[in-house]
Amino acid sequence: NAGVTQTPKFRILKIGQSMTLQCAQDMNHNYMYWYRQDPGMGLKLIYYSVGAGITDKGEVPNGYNVSRSTTEDFPLRLELAAPSQTSVYFCASSSPLATSYNEQFFGPGTRLTVL
Amino acid sequence: AQSVTQLDSQVPVFEEAPVELRCNYSSSVSVYLFWYVQYPNQGLQLLLKYLSGSTLVKGINGFEAEFNKSQTSFHLRKPSVHISDTAEYFCAASNSGGSNYKLTFGKGTLLTVNP
């Protein structure tokens, strides 16, 4: 199993550009999450999904959108990039067999810079 | 809402010394607790978790943590650290009922092991 994969690893955007961060998992996990990590701030939840076709906002959803058309994929879209979105983005998933315990598996991250 | 406080943002120690990374959580209801480790430029991986039962939890790489309900703490310990333990450590919590698929993370503790 590849686990949770994310592409790209790095990206530089200009203000106002759009992009999609890709996330895929091959563990048949129902739950998937997007976080952003800023220095000294820990991880903040952007959006999450409890299954295909179901998404909901997390703590910091403004400026982002998600979709979940399949169990495996959970892309995160930035429509109008702003410098405040410079961050490291992590995708995670959790197992339906351990849903109550919420053990999450993380991807390697995407480092995004908006200039 | 759950909150997690990591009391030290940075902990420098010498190789082979013991270390304790402190974590407190806010909720008085039943809670699941986790410690994750993040090595430089990598994603997060699970070190250990407390779900129920014995309050002393053993994890990977010689780490252990003790759940203390009266003090709402879940401190991480290792009796003798190695250079390779240099990383950022995150404490996380989720409630055992209701919206238990969401994790709340602390802001992280950077452990630096010096020779």
Chai-1 contact restraints between the chains, C-beta under 6 A:
chainA,res_idxA,chainB,res_idxB,connection_type,confidence,min_distance_angstrom,max_distance_angstrom,comment,restraint_id
A,Y31,B,Y101,contact,1.0,0.0,6.0,A-B,restraint_1
A,M41,B,K107,contact,1.0,0.0,6.0,A-B,restraint_2
A,G42,B,F105,contact,1.0,0.0,6.0,A-B,restraint_3
A,G42,B,G106,contact,1.0,0.0,6.0,A-B,restraint_4
A,G42,B,K107,contact,1.0,0.0,6.0,A-B,restraint_5
A,G42,B,G108,contact,1.0,0.0,6.0,A-B,restraint_6
A,L43,B,F105,contact,1.0,0.0,6.0,A-B,restraint_7
A,F90,B,G43,contact,1.0,0.0,6.0,A-B,restraint_8
A,S100,B,N100,contact,1.0,0.0,6.0,A-B,restraint_9
A,Y101,B,Y32,contact,1.0,0.0,6.0,A-B,restraint_10
A,Y101,B,L51,contact,1.0,0.0,6.0,A-B,restraint_11
A,N102,B,S94,contact,1.0,0.0,6.0,A-B,restraint_12
A,N102,B,N100,contact,1.0,0.0,6.0,A-B,restraint_13
A,N102,B,Y101,contact,1.0,0.0,6.0,A-B,restraint_14
A,N102,B,L103,contact,1.0,0.0,6.0,A-B,restraint_15
A,F106,B,G43,contact,1.0,0.0,6.0,A-B,restraint_16
A,F106,B,L44,contact,1.0,0.0,6.0,A-B,restraint_17
A,G107,B,G43,contact,1.0,0.0,6.0,A-B,restraint_18
A,P108,B,G43,contact,1.0,0.0,6.0,A-B,restraint_19
A,G109,B,G43,contact,1.0,0.0,6.0,A-B,restraint_20
